[in-house]
Amino acid sequence: MVGIDKKRQILTQDEAFEYGSIVPPIYQTSTFTFTDYDSLEDRYSGKSNADIYSRTENPTSRILEEKLAQLEGGEAAAVFGSGMAAISSTVLALVKSGDKVVSVQHAYSDAYRLFEVLLKQFNVSVEYVDCSDLEALDVALCGARLLFLESPSSFTFETHDISAVAQLAKKHKVITLIDNSFATPLYQNPIEHGIDLVVHSLSKYLSGHSDVVAGCTIGSEQLIKNIRDTSLSLLGGKLSAMESSLILRGMRTLELRLKAHSEAADYILKHLGKDHRIAQINFPGYSSKIPDSLTGTGGLFSIQLAQGANIKAFCDALDVFRLGVSWGGYESLVLPVEVAGRIDSGPNAINDFGVHRNTVRLFAGLEGNDLLLQDILTGLAAAFSSDQQHISDQNNVAINN
């Protein structure tokens, strides 16, 4: 188990670099050269692991990979050009035609489209299961190759007993893959609970400044080598040295930022918990149990506005919260599910996703807790003003008809 003191050391301390630099250098190069014929031949024959081309390896990216593996308690890590590149490259490295994938029921929308669009083209079947129902999961895992999990999920914030899920998967010899972006390695370490592979959208908390799109996969040396040698190398989704450096910079303040985001969300939800204009709060500890594996929560949550709310008016009245996808940076963000949910179908459509169309996802940034709360209250006032109420009622009638 990696304790918090060790994690702080991993996040903030580096070995000495050339010229006494306290920051890892950026190896901004595409190609690495060799001193002679023999050294080049050794690299191609496998006798040497010298860097050859930044599509497959880079010293700056390697520093990031080593830190990520240490933080999660894994043996190795691979970094990618986005969180979806990490998910898709990992899945495609592990499954083949005729295989079966089991996915958590309310998967991230782009992961769902990966399963429904690409995997079906390759004759890979996908079954969606409520992973809190261990009996149903036990049945679904029969004959499966891979299980994809999220805990907590990023819209409904459902949590699962990942230790129990991992035990079931091992019983069926199924590889487990979990998206741990919500919790980060500071608040949850799935590998310690028996999960095989962990993916992160490094675009979120780990970079923390909304200026990087990146992802990673962490796990055993064997599994990561398989991913590197196949999908990472051949699909070319490698992360650049510059972006690796930006993530390394952001990770130094990860603990401080997460604490501030968590305090902001807790402050807001404490005041909104009894507001009659809010029908439901979706957040670990509110809508779902906090599992033993999860030691913190962060600043991402969603609220379901009461019947008759005008979601457009709510969003447009906000000043501090900006309309947009993603989360994890300095700025606060809002995303209405009635818009985001339109791009999905099947088990991820609005009605099937377990999310009411009056739900909005909010990310509490670092602008100030009182400022954020007042902004939400302003949005609620607009959503339930008499004029907006009349418009919303008309829209609901039109939708129902």
Buried (B, 14 or more C-beta within 10 A) or exposed (E): EBEEEEBBEBBEEBEEEEEEEEEBBBBEBEEBEBEEEEEBEBBEEEEBEEBBEBBBBBBBBBBBBEBBBBBBBBBBBBBBBBBBBBBBBBBBBBBEEEBBBBBBBBBBBBBBBBBBEEBEEEEBBBBBBBBBEBEBBBEBBEEBBBBBBBBBBBBBBBBBBBBBBBEBBBEBEBBBBBBBBBBBBBBBBBBBBBBBBBBBBBBBBBBBBBEBBBBBBBBBEEBBBBBBEBBBBEBEBBBBBEBBBBBBBBBBBBBEBBEBBBEBBBBBBEBBEEBEBBBBBBBBBBBBEBBEBBEBBBBBBBBBBBEBBBBBBBBBBBEBBEEEEBBBBEBBBBBBBBBBBEEBEEBBEBEBBBBBBBBBBBBBBBBEBEEBBBBBBBBBBBBBBEEBBEEBEEEBEEEEE
